[in-house]
Amino acid sequence: MFMSFGTAPRILRIYCRATVVEWDQPEFFPLVRKIAKAKRDAFDGARSVILGDIWEVTTSCGYGVPRVKKGLYDEDASDSSPHKSIQEVLHEGPYGGETLTELAVFEERPTLDKSATTKTQSNKMNKYQVANNANSIDGLPGLRTARREAEQRLWLGDAKARLRRIAAEKEAVAKSLGHE
């Protein structure tokens, strides 16, 4: 998964089956040359190359992902004074405070709150949650409140999800039954 912490919100998810090629395998150095576009044969300290057999790529809005405070990289940012030091910018907002942590570089995106407020005020939040939260992105049962509102039988959805999960673990099921 890749997320934008910049001004344009976006999440990119790459679904794949990964294969690890370690440095002592014959395929390793040809892969490094391919990655480096034949400009080098090795990367110091590289332990492996990860190959991904991608079967799906999706994007979503990213409105819930915080953004990096613009005042940290743009002195002319409209929402920060050019007279503020980096330390002053870091101490601002919900992630600032007296003791700075790695979260101090972030600020909230106002988009998600504005959207939620608009939907709530126009009585459209339940409908939105049914449409978007009854199932997760990967098809698993979602929020129980959204599933109830969608008139789903919770026990049935949970049972189906559990059976799909068990069926996906064929090797573990076979070993537990003594079939190796």
N, C-alpha and C positions, 0 to 999 in steps of 0.2 A: 504494500500500500504506500502511495506517495500522497503527501498533503501539501497544499500551498499555505504558507504562513505570511504571504504577501497580501497586497490589496485585493487581488482577484481570488475569491474563494473557490477551491476545487479539490476534490479527492479523486484519485485514480486508483482503482483496485485491479490487480493483475492476478488472475486465478491460473495456477499451473501445477504440474507435477514436477518437482525439482530433483535433479541428479547432482550429486557432489563428485567432482573429479579432483582427487587429491594430487599434490605436487609430485608424488612418486609414481603416478600412473602414466602410461605412454601417451595418452591423449592430452595431458596437461600442457606441455610446452607448445604444441601446435595451436591449442586454444588460446594461450597467452599471446602468441604471434598474431592470431586472427583478431583478438580484442584490441591489441596495440597497433593494428593495421600495418604489421610487418616492421614497425619502428623499433621494436625491442623483443627480446626472447624471454625475458623474465621480469618480474616485479619483486624487488627485495622484500623478503619476508612473506611472500604470498604462500598460503597454505593450500588453497583450493580454488577452483573455478566452479561456480554454481550455474548449471544449465537449467533453464525453465521451459518445459513443454507447455506453452500457454494455450488454454482452451477458451478463455473468456477475459475480456477487458471491459470494465464498467467505470463510469464516472458518476459522481454525485456533487451536490452543491457545495459542501464544505462550510456552510454558514455557522456551524457549531464549533469550528476550529478557530482558536484565537489567532490574531495576526501579530506580527512583530511591530512594536511601536515605531511608527514612521519617524519620530524625532531622533531615533538612534542612527538612521542612515540617510536622512534628508533634513538638513538644517533649515531648509526653506519650507518645511511642511506647514500647511495652513493651520493645523491644530496645535502646533508647538512653537513656542517663542524661540527665535534664533539666539536668544541670550541664555537659554537653559543649557546647563552642562549635561553630559551623558548621565552622571550620577543623579541629577535632578529628574531627568526623564525616567530613569529606572525606578525611582521611588514613587512615581505617580501611579494612580490606578489601583485596581483590585489585587494585582500581583506584586505591587511595590511594597510599601510599608517600611518599618524601621530596619528590619533584617532582610537583606536581599537574598533571594534564591535564584535558581536558574529560570524560574517562571517570570522574573521581573522584566524580561525583555518583551513580554506579551501584553496585549490589551484585548478586551472583548470586541467582537464584531457586533455592531448594533443591529444588523440585519435580522438575525434570528428572533431577538426580542420584539422588534417592530412587527415582524410577520405574525408572531404568536399573539401579540396584543390586538392586531387587526382581526385575526381569525376569532379570537375570544369575544371581542366587542360585537362582531357580526354573527355570533352563534354558529360558527363554522368549524370550531376546533374539534368537536367530536367526529364530525364527518371526515375531516382531514386525518385524524388519528386512525379511524377505521380503515381508510384507504391506504395509509402509509405505515401503520404500526401493528396491524393484525398479524402480519408475517414479517420476519426479518429479511434482509437483503438476500441471504442465502437460503431462504425458503423455510426456515424453522419457525415454530410458533412464536408470535411476537408478544406484545403487551397484553396481559389478561383483560384489562379494561377495554381495550380496542376489540379484542376477540369476543368479549361478552356483548359489546355494542353491535358487533357484526352478526350476532346470534349464532356464533360457533359453539359447538359442544367442546368445552375445554379438555375434558378427559380423553375424547376421541383424537383431537389434534395432538395432545401430548403423547398418547399411545402410538400414533402413526410416526411421530418424530423419533420416538425411542426405537421402534422397529426398524426404521430406515438407518438409524445410527448403528444398531446391532448388525444389520445386513451388510453395511459398508465395511465392517470389521470381520470379513470372511476368515482371514487367517487366525484371528483370536478365537472365533467361534469354533473353527475346526480343531484347534489345539485343545480347547476346553472339552470337546467331545471325544478327544483321543484320536482324531484323524489327522495325521501329519503328512 
